[in-house]
């Protein structure tokens, strides 16, 4: 193995001397060797496992065991290191360089659980910058842009401690941010409903969005996920009283096609759905109108959809009426040509859903009548057309539910096609989008 590493990977000659290591100090020892490896000078550097050792045994070379312990220890006696507080400054200074070099290793690049090279939906997504940080009022400078491989939040952050965060997904079209004002309104409404304190201002969030898009050169074909957590705690707890540093803002912008990508759907051919055994939670438990990060209620149905090899799962409310899918709102067209969508008692009243309803109530009122009411699963089985709505995938036709073909032939219907065409024009209409400033 060592010979292969030297000759094929490092392109240096392999020598037999590499397999031996004399005890004692060496000229090649680094300046930190005596702190990092207490017993390195009493070791040959190689340990011959005893017959009783296992693949989980490690040689002892930790600084907080004395010389007698080091000499008497075997590979079957694991020792765990206590870090000397005096070395914390050195650790803080050295970790960034270590992490940077680690990102070039083969083990890091092939860390996928499938043991294959990680591929990205768009090659540009490998080298992105994300925005992370607290409000300026509670931390000098506020948040900052960091490379993808260095992006992280504290393990004491509320999103890690308890999924305590709110979020929005936003699309970028042709130099404009679609429905930015509407998304930010919902973000702050959700944060208020959860009682967040020491929060970012709307102006801070918009400025961070513009900086993130500019740094990544994004003006079209991109999607942003804005996450606002309750912030970092001073100790591990679900108690908001320990949140003393202000909210944490995370802006993750990626290159994402609107249709046909890994995370979106085929809006030309349509998708199939199954009905999930998981019910949508009631407002008496957790109100779905709060766009929160506690999404296990949605993830479990998505797992069912994955196992059934379909696009998504249809979720019913506690009384058995259709609510939404695990990821989107849903519409259907009945025999009378009326567009129906479930009431928002148990689902998130999505912004794309709201857009479609408003279009049908205004410029399309004489063409497409729309109703919001409770709808049973049987009605969806017998619908002439069905489609889902969401910021990520826009309007996606549904051609099958639980094995039942939608419509007469499972093809995309005229009302779905009409609304898809109109929706494409909306980002360029006055008042629907926020222009992105020029990049320098």
TIRO-577483 format. One record per residue (C-alpha): residue in one letter; x, y, z. Coordinates in steps of 0.02 Angstrom, whole numbers, padded with zeros to 5 digits, always signed. Example, Ala and Ser with C-alpha at 12.3 -4.5 7.8 and 13.67 -1.06 7.14 Angstrom:
2
A+00615-00225+00390;S+00684-00053+00357;
// end
This chain:
440
X+00000+00000+00000;X+00138+00121+00046;X+00232+00083-00114;X+00076+00116-00218;X+00043+00278-00126;X+00220+00340-00155;X+00235+00292-00337;X+00059+00320-00404;X-00010+00459-00297;X+00138+00557-00227;X+00259+00520-00369;X+00407+00495-00252;X+00523+00344-00244;X+00480+00207-00121;X+00622+00153-00005;X+00629+00007+00117;X+00690+00128+00252;X+00514+00199+00256;X+00458+00043+00346;X+00572+00073+00496;X+00575+00213+00623;X+00709+00234+00755;X+00652+00291+00926;X+00703+00463+00987;X+00694+00639+00914;X+00711+00664+00726;X+00759+00812+00621;X+00591+00803+00533;X+00493+00827+00694;X+00382+00979+00686;X+00388+01117+00817;X+00231+01050+00901;X+00286+00868+00909;X+00329+00867+01094;X+00155+00933+01137;X+00056+00829+01015;X+00147+00663+01040;X+00206+00637+01218;X+00278+00464+01192;X+00330+00480+01010;X+00513+00477+01062;X+00489+00313+01154;X+00405+00228+01008;X+00460+00159+00842;X+00301+00230+00768;X+00239+00056+00722;X+00137-00058+00832;X+00125-00245+00806;X-00052-00295+00859;X-00061-00437+00983;X-00164-00590+00942;X-00303-00525+01055;X-00312-00353+00975;X-00451-00302+00859;X-00469-00183+00715;X-00533-00054+00841;X-00373-00053+00945;X-00260+00098+00937;X-00081+00127+00996;X-00071+00241+01146;X+00017+00406+01116;X-00078+00533+01216;X+00003+00667+01318;X-00094+00646+01480;X-00027+00471+01520;X+00139+00456+01610;X+00293+00364+01549;X+00260+00208+01651;X+00084+00197+01582;X+00148+00223+01406;X+00276+00084+01423;X+00153-00039+01498;X+00007+00002+01385;X-00043-00114+01243;X-00150-00092+01091;X-00296-00165+01187;X-00297-00021+01312;X-00373+00134+01233;X-00330+00301+01307;X-00428+00462+01281;X-00348+00631+01279;X-00392+00781+01388;X-00343+00941+01301;X-00234+01057+01402;X-00326+01225+01406;X-00161+01311+01368;X-00165+01229+01195;X-00337+01295+01149;X-00264+01449+01065;X-00148+01343+00959;X-00294+01229+00913;X-00402+01376+00859;X-00259+01445+00754;X-00216+01281+00669;X-00389+01209+00632;X-00432+01325+00485;X-00274+01273+00393;X-00304+01090+00436;X-00483+01097+00375;X-00430+01184+00214;X-00300+01051+00176;X-00420+00912+00223;X-00542+00973+00089;X-00416+00918-00043;X-00400+00740+00022;X-00476+00594-00070;X-00571+00539+00084;X-00658+00708+00092;X-00699+00712-00093;X-00766+00534-00088;X-00862+00551+00076;X-01028+00504-00006;X-01113+00357+00081;X-01120+00271-00088;X-00930+00275-00103;X-00938+00368-00267;X-00875+00536-00322;X-00996+00672-00270;X-01078+00754-00420;X-01177+00915-00415;X-01337+00960-00504;X-01239+01105-00578;X-01047+01102-00573;X-01048+01281-00510;X-01130+01223-00349;X-00966+01144-00293;X-00891+01316-00261;X-01026+01422-00181;X-01024+01553-00046;X-01157+01549+00090;X-01206+01686+00212;X-01206+01642+00396;X-01213+01750+00551;X-01303+01850+00687;X-01376+02026+00675;X-01258+02173+00669;X-01336+02246+00826;X-01277+02097+00930;X-01113+02051+00846;X-00988+02171+00768;X-00997+02153+00580;X-01143+02032+00587;X-01140+01886+00466;X-01016+01846+00329;X-00994+01747+00169;X-00901+01582+00184;X-00854+01448+00056;X-00966+01296+00046;X-00844+01176+00128;X-00817+01297+00273;X-00999+01341+00301;X-01059+01286+00473;X-01161+01340+00622;X-01133+01312+00807;X-01191+01147+00883;X-01271+01260+01014;X-01379+01343+00881;X-01566+01321+00907;X-01590+01241+00737;X-01474+01101+00792;X-01538+01091+00970;X-01722+01079+00925;X-01757+01119+00743;X-01802+01293+00804;X-01798+01396+00645;X-01906+01469+00507;X-01866+01472+00322;X-01914+01528+00146;X-01873+01466-00028;X-01854+01603-00159;X-01825+01598-00348;X-01711+01708-00453;X-01770+01749-00630;X-01685+01860-00759;X-01604+01981-00637;X-01753+01985-00519;X-01803+01905-00353;X-01980+01841-00371;X-02102+01885-00231;X-01962+01942-00115;X-02073+02057-00012;X-02205+01922+00009;X-02077+01792+00064;X-01995+01910+00190;X-02164+01954+00262;X-02200+01771+00294;X-02025+01743+00364;X-02047+01880+00493;X-02226+01829+00532;X-02165+01653+00568;X-02024+01720+00677;X-02147+01827+00774;X-02265+01679+00799;X-02119+01583+00876;X-02073+01728+00988;X-01898+01764+00919;X-01801+01905+01004;X-01644+02000+00950;X-01690+01974+00769;X-01613+02032+00605;X-01695+02182+00524;X-01779+02168+00355;X-01646+02284+00283;X-01506+02171+00348;X-01585+02018+00267;X-01606+02105+00099;X-01427+02169+00104;X-01362+01995+00145;X-01465+01923+00000;X-01391+02047-00124;X-01214+02014-00061;X-01238+01825-00075;X-01307+01835-00252;X-01169+01953-00306;X-01030+01847-00231;X-01096+01695-00325;X-01132+01790-00485;X-01315+01738-00483;X-01443+01834-00585;X-01547+01694-00660;X-01584+01508-00640;X-01550+01508-00453;X-01644+01466-00295;X-01613+01532-00120;X-01656+01452+00046;X-01666+01581+00185;X-01660+01510+00360;X-01681+01613+00518;X-01645+01517+00678;X-01680+01574+00855;X-01491+01585+00868;X-01349+01515+00971;X-01375+01463+01151;X-01253+01479+01295;X-01290+01298+01346;X-01379+01147+01276;X-01564+01170+01312;X-01732+01195+01228;X-01762+01349+01338;X-01762+01512+01236;X-01699+01604+01390;X-01526+01538+01346;X-01528+01622+01174;X-01422+01777+01206;X-01333+01808+01042;X-01473+01855+00922;X-01547+01756+00780;X-01438+01664+00653;X-01469+01704+00469;X-01419+01574+00339;X-01432+01611+00153;X-01399+01463+00042;X-01407+01508-00143;X-01386+01370-00274;X-01397+01352-00461;X-01559+01255-00487;X-01657+01231-00647;X-01843+01264-00628;X-01889+01098-00707;X-01810+00929-00737;X-01673+00946-00606;X-01627+00828-00466;X-01731+00927-00340;X-01871+00980-00456;X-01998+00889-00564;X-02035+00857-00746;X-02166+00990-00781;X-02185+00930-00960;X-02226+00748-00924;X-02296+00761-00748;X-02274+00656-00592;X-02363+00518-00496;X-02416+00531-00313;X-02465+00411-00176;X-02573+00452-00025;X-02469+00445+00133;X-02516+00358+00295;X-02444+00509+00386;X-02576+00642+00425;X-02542+00829+00414;X-02532+00901+00589;X-02674+01009+00654;X-02654+01190+00715;X-02689+01124+00890;X-02521+01034+00878;X-02410+01141+00767;X-02489+01270+00652;X-02432+01237+00474;X-02451+01422+00436;X-02288+01444+00532;X-02155+01405+00402;X-02045+01314+00526;X-01901+01190+00513;X-01983+01050+00612;X-02015+00953+00452;X-02019+00771+00508;X-02207+00773+00472;X-02160+00805+00289;X-02004+00697+00281;X-02090+00535+00331;X-02215+00546+00185;X-02072+00587+00067;X-01986+00427+00122;X-02145+00333+00078;X-02147+00417-00093;X-01965+00370-00122;X-02000+00189-00078;X-02148+00189-00198;X-02040+00269-00334;X-02157+00416-00360;X-02133+00604-00355;X-02214+00648-00189;X-02345+00593-00063;X-02518+00665-00042;X-02556+00706+00140;X-02729+00703+00217;X-02787+00803+00367;X-02840+00716+00529;X-03018+00700+00464;X-02966+00619+00300;X-02981+00767+00181;X-02837+00810+00064;X-02721+00942+00135;X-02566+00956+00023;X-02417+00851-00030;X-02263+00831+00078;X-02182+00977-00015;X-02314+01076-00112;X-02492+01137-00118;X-02610+01049-00237;X-02752+01096-00357;X-02878+00996-00458;X-03003+01031-00598;X-03173+00947-00581;X-03298+00893-00715;X-03373+01068-00719;X-03206+01150-00757;X-03193+01228-00584;X-03018+01242-00510;X-03017+01179-00330;X-02886+01185-00194;X-02897+01125-00014;X-02929+01253+00121;X-02776+01302+00221;X-02838+01238+00389;X-02703+01104+00396;X-02577+01160+00265;X-02458+01302+00229;X-02549+01430+00119;X-02407+01440-00005;X-02359+01595-00101;X-02370+01507-00269;X-02541+01440-00217;X-02593+01617-00172;X-02530+01679-00340;X-02634+01553-00438;X-02791+01593-00337;X-02768+01780-00365;X-02742+01756-00552;X-02903+01657-00566;X-02998+01786-00464;X-02937+01934-00568;X-02876+01923-00747;X-02939+01745-00772;X-03104+01762-00678;X-03208+01737-00836;X-03100+01592-00893;X-03055+01487-00739;X-03173+01490-00589;X-03085+01444-00427;X-03147+01379-00259;X-03058+01347-00094;X-03142+01210+00008;X-03119+01039+00087;X-03088+00905-00045;X-03092+00717-00021;X-02967+00594-00095;X-03105+00520-00203;X-03129+00689-00288;X-02944+00694-00331;X-02951+00518-00403;X-03089+00576-00522;X-03018+00747-00565;X-02997+00802-00745;X-02831+00885-00702;X-02717+00894-00550;X-02561+00997-00522;X-02450+01050-00377;X-02381+01223-00341;X-02221+01278-00257;X-02080+01403-00274;X-01951+01270-00315;X-02045+01178-00453;X-02178+01306-00502;X-02331+01214-00574;X-02308+01025-00591;X-02442+00916-00674;X-02498+00759-00582;X-02541+00615-00698;X-02574+00478-00570;X-02628+00461-00387;X-02622+00292-00300;X-02617+00204-00468;X-02771+00298-00534;X-02742+00391-00697;X-02791+00574-00687;X-02910+00629-00825;X-02950+00522-00974;X-02773+00484-01030;X-02653+00552-00897;X-02599+00696-01007;X-02575+00876-00952;X-02741+00967-00962;X-02780+01135-01043;X-02805+01232-00880;X-02640+01170-00811;X-02550+01217-00972;X-02633+01389-00975;X-02581+01428-00797;X-02404+01366-00829;X-02388+01486-00975;X-02453+01635-00877;X-02345+01596-00726;X-02188+01607-00835;X-02229+01789-00872;X-02254+01846-00693;X-02073+01881-00639;X-02058+02013-00776;X-02222+02099-00734;X-02211+02264-00639;X-02231+02245-00451;X-02207+02057-00444;X-02018+02053-00418;X-01874+02148-00339;X-01732+02196-00459;X-01558+02137-00413;X-01433+02281-00410;X-01287+02277-00534;X-01133+02176-00484;X-00961+02254-00488;
// end
